[in-house]
Amino acid sequence: MSLLPSFQPKLYALVVGATGGIGAAVAALLEQDGANVTRWSRSSGVELTDPASITRAAASLTTPPDLVFIATGVLHGGGLAPEKATAQLSAEALAAAFAINAIGPALVARAVLPIMPKGRKTVLAALSARVGSISDNRLGGWHSYRASKAALNQLLRTMAIEQARRNPDQILLALHPGTVDSGLSKPFQKGVPTLFSPETSARHLLRVIDAATPAQSGQLIDWAGDVIPF
Ligand SMILES: NC(=O)c1ccc[n+]([C@@H]2O[C@H](COP(=O)([O-])OP(=O)(O)OC[C@H]3O[C@@H](n4cnc5c(N)ncnc54)[C@H](OP(=O)(O)O)[C@@H]3O)[C@@H](O)[C@H]2O)c1
């Protein structure tokens, strides 16, 4: 049984950030499932902070993708470390988090939404995070990451409203993958009650994508299929 029976049988998928923990697992599952998978990553020439690299990669796609899964993101490293207090904010870290977590995925969406097929179910899903929910923020901290994911959620929501008019069968989703054992979460796994393997999270997320309907477009949804209020 296909993992994505709600899509047309021969699925063309684009995975952005295919070298990441979750992105690699999603790409592998889709391929095992018989999908034709194109992988974008920095090693294949797609650098999210270089808009021209995104435009070039989109122009070289030979088949319009039914599913675009954006699995890129950053929490720490390269000068970034989640803030514990407002005094730790830096303009550079805020700008870097926004560039990779919000602006990059938005530029990918700008490049691929117009070429995705019409008249059948298509999905553009981007990995966000529960901590990007403003109403769910009870702990504080992680200012740059939280704010950049909130911006991503708002960008997707805004695009979803426009796409509902242009391509009513298309669904845009911001997804929370759970806490997943990857390089991104490594320093922050202590005390986490449930740590998913990338494959387990990927299976959950593909189930959510398969069940998604146009009425859900623009929402932030977790791995279990529950809507997270913005
Ligand atoms: N892991 C978790 O517990 C968790 C929880 C909530 C949300 N998320 C979200 O899930 C997504 C994937 O996380 P993950 O755990 O799979 O992390 P990961 O293993 O660190 O993967 C991150 C991916 O993003 C790519 N990337 C980073 N900066 C980039 C840039 N400037 N240009 C192009 N690609 C770039 C990386 O490419 P390189 O290989 O080239 O570095 C890698 O493919 C992120 O958006 C994260 O915020 C994860």
The ligand as an SDF file (V2000), in Angstrom:
LIG
                    3D

 48 52  0  0  0  0  0  0  0  0999 V2000
   14.9960   17.7430   15.0480 N   0  0  0  0  0  0  0  0  0  0  0  0
   14.0110   18.2210   15.7750 C   0  0  0  0  0  0  0  0  0  0  0  0
   13.7960   17.8060   16.9280 O   0  0  0  0  0  0  0  0  0  0  0  0
   13.1110   19.2850   15.2290 C   0  0  0  0  0  0  0  0  0  0  0  0
   12.0360   19.7520   16.0170 C   0  0  0  0  0  0  0  0  0  0  0  0
   11.2040   20.7510   15.5090 C   0  0  0  0  0  0  0  0  0  0  0  0
   11.4260   21.2570   14.2390 C   0  0  0  0  0  0  0  0  0  0  0  0
   12.4740   20.7820   13.4900 N   0  0  0  0  0  0  0  0  0  0  0  0
   12.6970   21.3860   12.1660 C   0  0  0  0  0  0  0  0  0  0  0  0
   12.8620   20.3680   11.2010 O   0  0  0  0  0  0  0  0  0  0  0  0
   13.7500   20.8270   10.1600 C   0  0  0  0  0  0  0  0  0  0  0  0
   14.8120   19.7710    9.8730 C   0  0  0  0  0  0  0  0  0  0  0  0
   15.5260   19.5240   11.0390 O   0  0  0  0  0  0  0  0  0  0  0  0
   16.5290   18.2820   11.2090 P   0  0  0  0  0  0  0  0  0  0  0  0
   16.3290   17.8510   12.6070 O   0  0  0  0  0  0  0  0  0  0  0  0
   16.3900   17.3190   10.0920 O   0  0  0  0  0  0  0  0  0  0  0  0
   17.9080   19.0950   11.1210 O   0  0  0  0  0  0  0  0  0  0  0  0
   19.2900   18.7750   10.3940 P   0  0  0  0  0  0  0  0  0  0  0  0
   19.5840   17.3240   10.3990 O   0  0  0  0  0  0  0  0  0  0  0  0
   20.2530   19.7210   10.9960 O   0  0  0  0  0  0  0  0  0  0  0  0
   18.9890   19.2230    8.8710 O   0  0  0  0  0  0  0  0  0  0  0  0
   18.9380   20.5690    8.5070 C   0  0  0  0  0  0  0  0  0  0  0  0
   18.9620   20.6690    6.9930 C   0  0  0  0  0  0  0  0  0  0  0  0
   18.9100   22.0610    6.6470 O   0  0  0  0  0  0  0  0  0  0  0  0
   19.9160   22.3000    5.6710 C   0  0  0  0  0  0  0  0  0  0  0  0
   20.3830   23.6830    5.6980 N   0  0  0  0  0  0  0  0  0  0  0  0
   20.7740   24.3910    6.7780 C   0  0  0  0  0  0  0  0  0  0  0  0
   21.1740   25.6150    6.4030 N   0  0  0  0  0  0  0  0  0  0  0  0
   21.0290   25.6710    5.0450 C   0  0  0  0  0  0  0  0  0  0  0  0
   21.2750   26.6540    4.0650 C   0  0  0  0  0  0  0  0  0  0  0  0
   21.7820   27.8580    4.3860 N   0  0  0  0  0  0  0  0  0  0  0  0
   21.0130   26.3710    2.7680 N   0  0  0  0  0  0  0  0  0  0  0  0
   20.5290   25.1600    2.4230 C   0  0  0  0  0  0  0  0  0  0  0  0
   20.2650   24.1890    3.3050 N   0  0  0  0  0  0  0  0  0  0  0  0
   20.5120   24.4340    4.5970 C   0  0  0  0  0  0  0  0  0  0  0  0
   21.0390   21.3540    6.0570 C   0  0  0  0  0  0  0  0  0  0  0  0
   21.9340   21.2240    4.9770 O   0  0  0  0  0  0  0  0  0  0  0  0
   23.4840   20.8100    5.1880 P   0  0  0  0  0  0  0  0  0  0  0  0
   23.4790   19.3230    5.3220 O   0  0  0  0  0  0  0  0  0  0  0  0
   24.1330   21.3110    3.9640 O   0  0  0  0  0  0  0  0  0  0  0  0
   23.9340   21.5310    6.4460 O   0  0  0  0  0  0  0  0  0  0  0  0
   20.2300   20.0990    6.3550 C   0  0  0  0  0  0  0  0  0  0  0  0
   19.8720   19.4470    5.1550 O   0  0  0  0  0  0  0  0  0  0  0  0
   14.2690   22.1840   10.6210 C   0  0  0  0  0  0  0  0  0  0  0  0
   13.5090   23.2060   10.0180 O   0  0  0  0  0  0  0  0  0  0  0  0
   13.9770   22.1870   12.1180 C   0  0  0  0  0  0  0  0  0  0  0  0
   13.8100   23.5000   12.6160 O   0  0  0  0  0  0  0  0  0  0  0  0
   13.3080   19.8170   13.9540 C   0  0  0  0  0  0  0  0  0  0  0  0
  1  2  1  0
  2  3  2  0
  2  4  1  0
  4  5  1  0
  4 48  2  0
  5  6  2  0
  6  7  1  0
  7  8  2  0
  8  9  1  0
  8 48  1  0
  9 10  1  0
  9 46  1  0
 10 11  1  0
 11 12  1  0
 11 44  1  0
 12 13  1  0
 13 14  1  0
 14 15  2  0
 14 16  1  0
 14 17  1  0
 17 18  1  0
 18 19  2  0
 18 20  1  0
 18 21  1  0
 21 22  1  0
 22 23  1  0
 23 24  1  0
 23 42  1  0
 24 25  1  0
 25 26  1  0
 25 36  1  0
 26 27  1  0
 26 35  1  0
 27 28  2  0
 28 29  1  0
 29 30  1  0
 29 35  2  0
 30 31  1  0
 30 32  2  0
 32 33  1  0
 33 34  2  0
 34 35  1  0
 36 37  1  0
 36 42  1  0
 37 38  1  0
 38 39  2  0
 38 40  1  0
 38 41  1  0
 42 43  1  0
 44 45  1  0
 44 46  1  0
 46 47  1  0
M  CHG  2   8   1  16  -1
M  END
$$$$
